[in-house]
């Protein structure tokens, strides 16, 4: 955790406060809301501007790859040194595997140190024959399945900050440890910048330049559901110097993506904009090419990642969600082929991976759907285990399924 500057150096509010923001918790009338916002606005940044600049420089290397991976939704209860260290070891192991396969530098970015909020397609869900509010991440409500525990509580923003601080301390110590030849490779932190109340109050100014940076993470991204060009999320990320990402789904139109690129990367700066493609195995061949042509034609040096997981989620008759490794490898390879055919660089992968040998996705060591219940621990969507993730990385690197 970095030392705070004077209150004049903090940037708590901005023009995005008056813009529409979807997928937000309804808690502004809660008696704890103002206190939580004041705490965040005066708290030290969780990551310093110097680290953010270091990551941007690493991402500007057009020969490097980017591997972004980690939990679907982090748990407050796993923000311990032991849990975090295990996650970092998996991130590095898979990063090393990709580096060995490609012969290139691999920048490693974890979905950790702040991945506590999730957008949801439905506001409610069934739990033991009772309809209750959907779980939306530990920053917003509890994973315990009752109507009371699923109420949004703004105090959870403070808990999220404290949990993130614990994780960031471990990440920083790990990154600076002995034996790391090129610290710019990471691991760095990332999460979806979903909750505007939380993220906006962790925007700070660099002492020397006066530029704004988001102090909650190194690489924030905006999701497929919240990437409205005239919305609060895009305006907020457009105001900061962090490298920023944006998820691109199968219904995205080229003109919509261009508007997002224009807002987030107006100066066409290498290392600034990460476009994360998550379209689904059967839709990517039709949906992605016109978007790639539009972005390339507009001159944005985007870092293209394949997220082959979010477009390939299925719900089984039991109600359990899963993903099939074969579908994911197919989408990842197709994404690379499309980018190659358009003269654009396929820069890497964005995947959800557990540090343990979970059985949440079918494929490899998880033989079929009957095997899923053996060790299914995700708070939200199904994750790969490390062996499955290695298989996916190998397929993407070789360009074959």
Secondary structure by P-SEA (a helix, b strand, c coil): cccccccccccccccccccccccccccccccaaaaaaaaaaaccccccaaaaaaaaaaaacccbbbbbccccccccccccaaaaaaaaaaaaaaaaaaaaaccbbbbbbbccccccbbbbccccccccccccccccccccccccccccccccccaaaaaaaaaaaaaaaaaaaaaacccccccccccbbbcccccaaaaaaabbbcccccccccccccbbbbcccccccccaaaaaaaacccbbbbbbcccccaaaaaaaaaaaccccccccbbbbbbccccccccccaaaaaaaaaaccccbbbbcccccccccccccbbbbbaaaaaaaaaaaaaaaaaaccccccbbbbbbccccccccccccccccccccccccccbbbbcaaaaaaaaaaaaaccc
